[in-house]
Amino acid sequence: MDCGNALFDSNAKFESGTGWPSFWETIAAENVHEKKDFSAGVLRTEVKCTLCDAHLGHVFTDGPEPTGLRYCMNSAALILIPRKT
């Protein structure tokens, strides 16, 4: 993703055991939008960037508290920006 939209914070990252970067919340709900996805033959919820409409991954309802969500993201869609100290 090249648009620079702020999507996820490392404070919401967790080890899901899937091999994909996983987060329990977005930085801001308005930075992503969800779309129903039947491409794999089952209903999933695709996550897309609101600025550039890039495919980011999928969100599932088997994540940890406090949200119970698992945003399972494609690492190629993310740019990691170090925190300023």
N, C-alpha and C positions, 0 to 999 in steps of 0.2 A: 504494500500500500504506500503510495507516494504523497498523499494529500496532507499528512501531518496531523490529522485529527487525533486528539487524546482519547484513548479507548479504555485502557486498563492500567491499574497501579499495582506495583509489585506487592504492596501490602495486602491485596486481595488474592494473590496467587497461592495455590496450594498444590500438593502432590496428589494427583488423582489416580496414578497408577496406569494411565492410558498411554503415556509417552507424548502426549500433546500438552502444550502450555494450557493450564486451566486456572480460571479465576472464578470467585463466587459473586462478583459484582463488577459493573462497569464504572468508569470514572463518572460519567453522566449519562442518564438514560437517553437523552436526546442525541447523543453521539452515535448511537447504533439504532438500527431498526431490524425487526424480525419478520421472517417470511416463512410460510409453510413450505416444506420441501418433501416431495414424494420420490425424488430421483433414485433412492436406494431401495424402493419397493416398500418402505415403511414411512410413516409420518415422522418427520423430524422438524425442528425449528431452526432455520438458517439465520445466522447473524450477519448483517451487512453494515457497512459504514454509511452514515447518512450524508456525508459530504461527497464521496466519490462512488458510492454504491458497490464497492469491492466486497467480494465474499471473504468473510473473516473466519468462519467456522460454524459451529452449531451450539445451541444451549440446551441443556438437559436438566431435569428436575431431581437429580440424584446427588447434588452437591452438598457441601457442609453448611452448617448454620453460620451466620444468621439468615441467609437467604434461601438455602436449600438448592441453589442453582449451581450448575457447572458449565461455565462458558468454556468450551473446548475449542481452542483457537488454532488456526494454521500458523505455525511459526514464520512461514514465508510472508504472511500478511502483517507481521508486527515489526516495528523498529524499536529497539530497546534504547532508551535515553537515560543515561546515568543521572542520579540525583545530584544536585549541587550541594556541596557541604558547607 
